[in-house]
Every structure is written in structure tokens, then in C-alpha cells.
């Protein structure tokens, strides 16, 4: 058995960039660096998840715009934020704004008002509960 090699992220990134740029194909890279092609593709997929896509970059910009609006108007929910973004020139709908706000934990949760249904300060006589007090 041969000894197990460990690769730094710098070397992995270098191999993945060679693959992406098309300077070498996967079999050449795997032979040069003594790596299986399957492992090379695993690293490539991990690298893709580390680099934000166009949608993720757009969502990040949108999140920053939402945070600016929320700083100015802390009580705004996703509906009001959507309208404010549309007035600012963003082409967004309420579903996108709600998703980004939910993922960023920026949703405005209403504090529910407690409705008191029992009046403890009544002037009339209080009768005993016969159901629970009977043997």
C-alpha cells in the first residue's frame, strides 16, 4: 500500500482552475498530480459551491438594499419592503423579497396582542365550580 497524500486547498484550487480554463483535460491533471478523476470532479463541485452564482450575487445585493430600507423603517414587512424596492428601481416581486428576507432572518414578526377575556374585578358573587368540587 502506498502512503496517503494530503492536498492543500491551494493545490486543489489550482487543479480545478486548470480544469475550468480548459488548459488541460481531467485525465492529464489526474495523471500529473496522482489524483483520481472522480476526486478531481468532487473538488470541482465543492469549488462551484464556494463561488457564488449570478443568482446568489443578485440576492446578496438585494439583501443589502433590504437592510438599508429596514434600517430606515424597522417596522416594514416584506410587502412594504417590496414596494420600497420597486420605487427604488428594483425589478422584484413579493415572493423573492420574502425569500431573501427569510433566509437573512430579516422578517418583521408581529408581537401578538393578548386579549384578556376574564375580568377578575367584578362586583357580583362568584359561584363555586360544582363539577370539580363534587366527590
BELGI-V147355 format. One record per helix or strand of 3 or more residues. SS is the DSSP state (~ for helix, > for strand). FROM is the first residue (numbers start at 0). TO is the last residue. Records with the same first field share a line. If there is no record, write none. Layout:
BEGIN
SS->FROM-TO ; FROM-TO
END
This chain:
BEGIN
~->8-20 ; 25-32 ; 36-49 ; 53-71 ; 77-86 ; 93-102 ; 129-132
END
